[in-house]
Amino acid sequence: MSWTPDETPTQLAIETAWLQGYVAAGVVYGVVVVLFVVCFYRLWERIRTKRREASTNFMLLYLISVFGFATVVFATNSKFVQLAFINNRDYPGGPGAYTNAMFSIPVNLVSSIAYLLANWCATGLMLWRCIVIHQNCGPMVRRSIYGGLGLVVMGFTTISLLWLVQVCSPASSPSQNTLMAINYTTPFFSTALATNVITTILIAARILIHRHETRRKLHPEDYISCSYTGVPAIIIESASIYTAFYLLFIISFATNSVSQMAFLQVVSHMDTLASFLIIYRVLQGKAWTRETFSRTAEVMSDRHDISLQTQMFSRPLSPMRFKQPPVEVQVSVDVSELHV
């Protein structure tokens, strides 16, 4: 006797992917909780020791706000899973059909708003890190980068608001739009991915260029900026993990794969994870700051001076030649032989 629900294999695959994604999202949220506790403790220590700065207050406010958004997303998603798989398990078509029909109910509406706010915060942090890393570039380069990022952010904000209107409309969901003719799910996640890809490329390129310059000018034993230019720095500073999961979700959604349900659950917390990793590096003193380039330049200048001195004193001494003393000629005259 089989206890399998009377559903098609596709429906069962969607439900399986949904639950697996929910479990994976729980794991990611657990990592977020650990990072929140660690970062909060470090920030509180700064405040308690009266080392409070404007950046400390900002990071503390940002940390609490984003963690609150992530907690709301996880709690509301948990409630929605309960409604779909327990309270309304016999809904026609199963939990998958219930999701498409009831995506705009109040509990999921709160989840969508909290997710969008967390996403905006994560994007803002990425833009801030991009500005910090490129502040030592030339004026023309900075203007070009800032102008391009501004246009991208304007487009991303507009599309994200249209997507929020879609998922909040009755009988609408990320996979269907009953209010408007355009489904804004793909444009929303594509624009978010484009924003992250652009900032990722800009940040990674700047770090790699700086890494090449410092390695070329410094000896390995003097290469102190490895914490700023190593592989972990490139992955964390550019939020490559966040970008990778966005790409996986867009591919699965565009190909109508059942795995999109799993990636959608995980993506909702990857932006928070990437943001907290950046904050953790900042608190460790390993992240890029406004003084990173100046400190590295000072080290390279000191190394250059030491190298010149080393070359000066390491040259072989030329043989010293002393001038021979003049030969003294003594002339003796016999006065007796002189005739007056």
C-alpha positions in Angstrom: 0.0 0.0 0.0 1.4 3.4 -1.0 0.9 6.5 1.1 2.1 8.8 -1.7 -0.3 11.8 -2.2 -2.4 11.8 -5.3 -0.2 14.3 -7.1 1.8 14.3 -10.3 5.6 13.6 -10.1 6.2 17.3 -11.1 4.1 18.5 -8.1 5.9 16.2 -5.8 9.3 17.4 -7.2 8.3 21.0 -6.6 7.3 20.3 -3.0 10.5 18.4 -2.4 12.6 21.2 -3.7 10.6 23.7 -1.6 11.3 21.8 1.6 14.9 21.2 0.8 15.4 24.9 0.1 13.7 25.8 3.3 16.0 23.5 5.3 19.1 25.0 3.5 17.7 28.5 4.2 17.5 27.6 7.9 21.2 26.6 7.8 22.2 29.9 6.2 20.1 31.8 8.7 21.9 29.9 11.5 25.2 31.2 10.1 23.7 34.7 10.0 22.7 34.4 13.7 26.3 33.5 14.6 27.8 36.3 12.6 25.3 38.7 14.1 26.3 37.8 17.7 30.0 38.0 16.9 29.7 41.4 15.1 27.3 42.8 17.8 29.8 41.8 20.5 32.7 43.5 18.8 30.7 46.7 18.2 29.4 46.7 21.8 33.0 46.4 23.0 33.9 49.5 21.0 31.1 51.4 22.5 31.8 50.2 26.0 35.4 51.2 25.8 34.4 54.6 24.6 35.9 54.1 21.2 32.6 55.1 19.6 32.8 56.6 16.1 30.2 57.5 13.5 31.1 54.4 11.6 30.5 52.3 14.7 27.0 53.7 15.2 26.2 53.2 11.6 27.4 49.6 11.5 25.5 48.8 14.7 22.3 50.3 13.3 22.8 48.5 10.0 23.5 45.2 11.7 20.4 45.3 13.9 18.2 46.4 11.0 19.3 43.8 8.5 19.2 41.0 11.1 15.7 42.1 12.0 14.6 41.9 8.3 16.3 38.5 8.0 14.5 37.2 11.1 11.1 38.4 9.8 11.7 36.7 6.5 12.6 33.4 8.2 9.7 33.5 10.6 7.1 34.4 8.0 8.5 31.8 5.6 8.2 29.2 8.4 4.6 30.2 9.0 3.8 30.0 5.3 5.4 26.5 5.0 3.2 25.5 7.9 0.1 26.8 6.2 1.0 25.1 2.9 2.1 21.7 4.2 0.0 21.3 7.4 -3.0 23.6 7.7 -4.0 23.4 4.0 -2.3 20.2 2.9 -5.4 19.1 0.9 -5.6 22.2 -1.2 -6.3 21.3 -4.8 -3.0 20.8 -6.5 -1.0 20.5 -3.3 1.3 23.0 -1.5 2.7 24.1 -4.9 -0.7 25.3 -6.1 -1.4 26.8 -2.7 1.8 28.9 -3.0 0.8 30.4 -6.4 -2.7 31.1 -5.2 -2.0 32.4 -1.7 1.4 34.1 -2.2 -0.1 37.6 -1.4 -1.7 36.7 1.9 -0.6 39.0 4.8 2.0 36.7 6.3 3.8 36.3 2.9 3.3 40.0 2.2 5.3 40.9 5.2 8.0 38.4 4.1 8.2 40.0 0.6 8.6 43.5 2.1 11.2 42.4 4.6 13.1 40.6 1.9 13.1 43.6 -0.4 14.3 45.9 2.4 17.2 43.5 3.3 18.1 43.3 -0.4 18.2 47.1 -0.6 20.5 47.2 2.4 22.8 44.6 1.0 23.0 46.4 -2.3 23.7 49.7 -0.6 26.5 48.1 1.4 28.0 46.8 -1.8 27.9 50.2 -3.4 29.5 51.7 -0.3 32.4 49.2 -0.5 32.8 49.9 -4.2 33.1 53.6 -3.5 35.6 53.1 -0.7 37.8 50.8 -2.8 37.8 53.2 -5.8 38.2 56.5 -4.0 41.9 56.6 -4.8 41.3 56.4 -8.5 41.5 59.4 -10.8 38.7 61.9 -10.9 37.5 60.8 -14.4 37.5 57.1 -13.4 35.5 57.9 -10.2 32.9 60.0 -12.0 32.4 57.3 -14.6 32.0 54.6 -12.0 29.7 56.6 -9.8 27.6 57.7 -12.7 27.2 54.2 -14.1 26.3 52.8 -10.7 23.8 55.6 -10.1 21.9 54.6 -13.3 22.0 51.0 -12.4 20.6 51.7 -8.9 17.8 53.8 -10.3 16.7 51.0 -12.7 17.0 48.4 -10.0 14.9 50.4 -7.5 12.2 50.9 -10.1 12.0 47.3 -11.1 12.1 46.1 -7.5 9.1 48.3 -6.7 7.2 46.9 -9.6 8.0 43.4 -8.5 6.8 44.1 -5.0 3.5 45.4 -6.4 3.2 42.2 -8.4 3.8 39.7 -5.5 1.4 41.8 -3.3 -1.4 41.7 -5.8 -4.2 39.1 -5.2 -3.7 35.7 -6.8 -0.3 36.8 -8.0 3.1 35.2 -7.2 6.7 35.3 -8.6 5.6 32.9 -11.4 2.5 34.7 -12.4 1.2 38.3 -12.6 -2.6 38.8 -12.6 -2.4 42.6 -12.3 -0.1 43.5 -15.1 0.9 41.8 -18.4 4.6 41.6 -17.6 6.0 39.2 -15.1 8.6 41.3 -13.2 10.3 38.4 -11.4 12.9 37.8 -14.1 13.6 41.5 -14.7 13.9 42.1 -10.9 16.3 39.3 -10.2 18.2 40.0 -13.5 18.6 43.7 -12.5 19.7 42.7 -9.0 22.2 40.3 -10.5 23.5 42.9 -12.9 24.0 45.4 -10.1 25.9 42.8 -8.1 27.9 41.6 -11.1 28.9 45.1 -11.9 30.0 45.9 -8.4 31.7 42.5 -8.1 33.7 43.1 -11.2 34.7 46.6 -10.2 35.7 45.6 -6.7 37.6 42.4 -7.8 39.4 44.2 -10.6 40.5 47.0 -8.3 41.8 44.5 -5.7 43.6 42.5 -8.4 45.2 45.6 -9.9 46.4 46.7 -6.4 47.7 43.1 -5.7 49.7 43.1 -8.9 51.2 46.5 -8.2 52.2 45.7 -4.7 53.7 42.3 -5.6 55.7 43.9 -8.4 57.1 46.6 -6.1 57.6 44.6 -2.9 59.5 41.5 -2.0 57.5 38.6 -0.6 58.7 39.1 2.9 57.5 42.7 2.7 54.1 42.0 1.1 51.8 43.0 4.0 48.6 43.6 2.0 47.8 39.9 1.4 44.9 40.3 3.8 43.5 43.0 1.5 44.2 41.3 -1.8 44.0 37.5 -1.2 41.3 35.2 -2.4 39.1 35.6 0.7 39.3 39.3 0.3 38.1 39.1 -3.3 35.3 36.7 -2.5 34.0 38.5 0.5 34.5 42.1 -0.5 32.8 41.5 -3.9 30.0 39.3 -2.4 30.7 36.7 -5.0 28.7 34.0 -3.0 25.6 36.2 -3.1 26.1 36.8 -6.8 26.5 33.1 -7.6 23.3 32.1 -5.9 21.4 34.8 -7.7 22.7 33.5 -11.0 21.7 29.9 -10.1 18.2 31.1 -9.3 17.8 33.1 -12.5 19.0 30.1 -14.6 16.6 27.7 -12.9 13.7 30.2 -13.1 14.3 31.0 -16.8 14.5 27.2 -17.6 11.4 26.5 -15.4 13.3 24.0 -13.3 11.8 22.7 -10.1 15.1 23.7 -8.3 14.0 27.3 -8.5 12.0 26.8 -5.4 15.1 25.7 -3.5 17.2 28.5 -4.7 14.5 31.1 -4.0 14.5 30.0 -0.4 18.3 30.3 0.0 18.6 33.6 -1.9 16.4 35.3 0.6 19.2 35.0 3.2 22.4 35.1 1.1 22.3 38.9 0.8 22.3 39.1 4.6 25.1 36.6 4.9 27.3 38.5 2.4 26.7 41.8 4.2 27.6 40.3 7.6 30.8 38.8 6.2 31.9 42.2 5.0 31.1 43.8 8.3 33.0 41.0 10.1 36.1 41.7 8.0 35.7 45.4 8.7 35.7 44.8 12.4 38.7 42.5 12.1 40.6 45.3 10.4 41.1 43.2 7.2 38.7 45.0 5.0 39.5 47.9 2.7 39.3 51.3 4.3 40.2 54.8 3.2 43.7 54.3 4.6 44.5 51.0 2.8 46.2 52.6 -0.2 48.1 55.2 1.8 49.5 52.5 4.1 50.6 50.3 1.3 52.1 53.4 -0.5 54.1 54.2 2.6 55.4 50.6 2.8 56.4 50.7 -0.8 58.1 54.0 -0.4 60.0 52.8 2.7 61.0 49.6 0.8 62.2 51.7 -2.1 64.4 53.8 0.2 65.8 50.7 1.9 66.5 49.1 -1.5 68.4 52.2 -2.6 70.5 52.2 0.5 71.1 48.5 0.2 72.3 48.9 -3.4 74.6 51.8 -2.3 76.3 49.9 0.4 76.4 46.5 -1.3 78.5 47.7 -4.2 82.1 46.4 -4.1 84.6 49.1 -3.1 87.0 50.2 -5.8 90.7 49.7 -5.0 92.2 52.7 -3.3 95.2 54.2 -4.9 97.5 56.5 -3.0 99.7 59.1 -4.7 103.4 58.3 -4.3 105.3 60.8 -2.2 107.7 63.0 -4.2 111.3 61.9 -4.4 113.6 64.2 -2.5 116.9 64.9 -4.3 119.7 66.0 -2.1 122.4 68.1 -3.8 125.7 68.6 -2.0 128.2 71.3 -3.0 131.8 71.2 -2.0 132.5 74.8 -1.1 136.3 74.3 -1.0 136.3 73.8 -4.7 134.8 77.1 -5.4 137.2 79.8 -6.6 136.6 83.3 -5.9 
